[in-house]
Amino acid sequence: MSAKVIETIEKEQLKEGRSGFRVGDKVRVFTRVKEGDKERTQLFAGTVIARKGRGLNEQFTVRRISYGEGVERIFPLHSPRIEKIEVDSRGAPRRAKLFYLRKRADMSVREAETAKRS
């Protein structure tokens, strides 16, 4: 009985059309940010490196390089703070989680820095 009630409440909270991306895709996530009494839209663009959970608890991780540092952000997929998710380009990964990009991106950043010094 209680499982059915929880399931119906979760179905009401689910957002439609947000599952159109996969791990490896480059996405742009538009989030609503509240600062004081004002509300604005903030963009976070990067590569989806992980998705986990299911139903209302599903979340995804987006990684980008900002000023030479890797920045990751975890978003709840069905959050009311997310306005929309746009897919820039599709990826073709061979793994379910792309955590190896953390080391790879850091190494390429270090190589670029040492090339500048030389």
BATORSE-604207 format. One record per residue (C-alpha): x, y, z; residue number from 1. Coordinates in steps of 0.5 Angstrom, whole numbers, plus 500, padded with zeros to 3 digits. Each point is the difference from the previous one (the first is absolute). Layout:
BEGIN
X_Y_Z_NUM
...
//
This chain:
BEGIN
500_500_500_1
505_505_502_2
505_498_494_3
494_502_495_4
499_507_504_5
508_501_499_6
500_498_493_7
494_505_498_8
503_506_504_9
507_499_496_10
496_499_494_11
498_507_501_12
507_503_501_13
503_497_494_14
502_505_494_15
498_498_493_16
506_500_495_17
506_500_504_18
502_493_498_19
503_502_493_20
507_500_502_21
505_494_502_22
507_500_503_23
505_503_495_24
496_505_497_25
502_508_501_26
494_503_503_27
498_507_502_28
496_500_507_29
496_507_501_30
498_500_508_31
497_505_503_32
504_504_506_33
496_504_505_34
505_506_503_35
496_504_505_36
493_502_497_37
502_499_493_38
501_494_496_39
504_499_494_40
502_494_495_41
507_497_500_42
503_496_495_43
505_494_501_44
503_497_494_45
504_493_500_46
500_493_499_47
496_495_503_48
504_495_504_49
495_496_504_50
493_499_501_51
497_496_506_52
494_499_504_53
493_498_497_54
493_504_500_55
500_506_504_56
507_499_503_57
504_500_494_58
506_505_499_59
505_501_495_60
507_503_501_61
503_505_495_62
507_502_499_63
503_506_497_64
507_503_500_65
500_507_503_66
506_504_500_67
505_494_500_68
496_497_505_69
495_494_500_70
493_502_503_71
495_495_501_72
493_501_502_73
494_495_502_74
493_501_497_75
494_497_503_76
496_498_493_77
493_502_502_78
502_506_504_79
495_506_500_80
507_504_499_81
502_498_494_82
496_504_494_83
503_495_494_84
505_496_498_85
503_501_493_86
504_495_496_87
506_503_496_88
503_494_497_89
499_492_501_90
506_496_503_91
501_493_499_92
503_497_506_93
503_493_502_94
498_500_507_95
494_502_504_96
504_505_505_97
506_504_497_98
504_502_506_99
506_499_496_100
499_507_497_101
502_503_507_102
507_497_499_103
501_501_493_104
497_507_500_105
505_502_506_106
506_497_496_107
498_504_494_108
500_506_504_109
507_499_503_110
503_499_493_111
497_506_498_112
503_504_506_113
507_497_499_114
500_502_493_115
498_507_501_116
506_500_505_117
505_497_495_118
//
